[in-house]
């Protein structure tokens, strides 16, 4: 007789789309990646994170010290896609109305009209997002989650697709504010941007050490291709055992002892929310689609797990005192939770 504990694993799942179909529908992703590489040297993790956010519909937070091409990468992505792009420099004196818009009084007609802000674009670059105070950060919450904003008692839908691509300097940089946990959780991915290698920096020197302006990034696709790709991402199959693997990973961040990680009980203050589970599955699907596959593998899940979880796990003071960050805790979870 079948053990009830493993019965869910025997359920039939949808068949993956034909390999040729996925290969054809995702071909433009490789072209887009190539287009971005014409201006971005190295930083493969950064580029892959942006592409995953693009086809999964998830907002992306890029963190790194100034000068690592974070803003340039976002700008290159927006130029490669035929969509509306808005760049907003976040500063300590920024107001919510500077972001979402405001009501304007027309003295001649004696009435108010709504003037929409720069957030009404397909791609919004929130540059140095952690330099703005909490009231501005809170203005982003409704937009990032509900894809709408409220101005003067009216609700306005944002364009489709709508993607916030934010850059952030490390918190130890002067003049920065920590982002609220509620806002961090609305970013599907947090990508850490590191220094280039010596070989990459030599190439950067050859490309950039010129007074001539950089060449324009060539357009690759339009918005309809992105919307079509997202439909195919939804069709990428996740086996039932991999669904349970995703849930087990997130549960291990909440209740480490039950996952055989009792030593992490004193290191994790808060674990991943159900939103972490959702985005881990979605981003794994997107990673498989970009790779030209119609099904998810454990490697897809492990590849995106650090970016999906690092900003959703809050280490304790004890963990920080021992030099353990969220990345260390995520790595320990991935090492321990058994792969199906």
Secondary structure, 3 states (H helix, E strand, C coil): CCCHHHHHHHCCCCCCCCHHHHHHHCHHHHHHHHHHHCCCCCCHHHHHHHHHHHHHCCEEEEECCCCCCHHHHHHHHHHHEECCEEEEECCCCCCHHHHHEEEEEECCCCEEEEEECCCCCCEEEEECHHHCCHHHHHHHHHHHHHCEEEECCEEEECCCCCEEEEEECCCCCCCCCCCCHHHHCCEEEEEECCCCCHHHHHHHHHHHCCCCCCCCCCCCEEHHHHHHHHHHHHHCECCHHHHHHHHHHHHHHHCHHHHCCHHHCCCEEECCCHHHHHHHHHHHHHHHHHCCCCECCHHHHHHHHHHHHCCCCEECHHHHHCCCCHHHHHHHHHHHCCCC
